Amino acid sequence: MTRRFLPVIASCTAALLAAGCSSRAPQPAAAAPTVTVTQTITPTPTPTPTPTPVAGRTSATPTPAVSSAPAPAPARAPQGSVALTEWHDGDATNKCVNVMTVYENRSDTAVISITQKFQTLYTPRHADGEYPDEVDGPVKMLTQDAGIAPYGTRTLYWQVCAPELASKQNPVPPDGTDSFMSEIGAQPRATAWDWAQ
């Protein structure tokens, strides 16, 4: 029985080979289609931070960078004051008067200069035997070096002149009587000073 089927298998095999084995033989798998993936990336804008307003700034000028060097220590403010403790009118004419002043430095810091304001005074023109009161003339402000040590005192001498007052006074009497009424005076008013550095 085995022999009867062998020619059939052989003829079938030959027929398949002639047909190219197209219908029964397994076919190679078709190549997988190429898939191209295109990805579009849309950049997300980064928000710009809104600058915080600075109080009190009115200029658009950029602030310079701060130096890394340490800031100098602020100068210590002097403690105390200067007082005018005494003053006297001296020699005088109808234009100028010499004034002596005494200052006391009531501070721990030396004083390098004094600025003194003086109110000038004069006797206006008058008849013989009359004695009118003095009236105010112009205010004069003078400055000079003082050099007053801490807690020290210093006497300064000033010559206060107001030549514009000469024509407003009586001339000096020939006999010199009441000659003081033809002289100007000066009274100290405000005092200012400069501290040594």
Phi, psi and omega in degrees: 000331180294325182290331183293326184273343183296315178297330180291317181295322181292319180291326179292321181295319179295320180296320180294320181294322180293325182279355179085009179052041187278334187266336186247332184289144178293138180265146177295146182295140179293146179299140180293136179297143179282125180250122177259122180258120176253123181248122178263121180255118178263117182293137176271122182295136177279124181294135177280126181294138178282126181295141178280127181294143179260127182293135173087355182272125181244357184246149176270005180293130181293147180280128180294154180295144181281133180290148179280350179289143180293143180289143179294146180292137180296146180295142180286132180287133177299145178255123179119195184205180177241134183239139172274110187262340184200147175205151180214137168287143177242220179302145182211159172230190177279005179236324187224157175217142176266131182235131176259134178230148176239126181245144177240121178274106181261047183220163177273009182234141180291155178251133182259335179207155179237136171245120185241133176262135180237137172263115179279154181225151176205162176263121182290166179304144183203163179279161178302141179083357176258148181226075181290158177290157176289152176237160182285136171259199180289155176272134179243140179239125183234151179227141173210159177297142183244307181061053180262121181291161176305133180058024180254176177235160181205136175260128179240150180242134183236145169246110183259120184239140175217076185299339179292348180274347185301320183284351182263002184240162173290147173293162180293129179300145181302326181273358177081002181293134181052037182296337180299338180282356175248025179237147177270163175233171178210128179247131178296140175240241183292143178240134175231160182209163177243128178282150172290148181274000000 
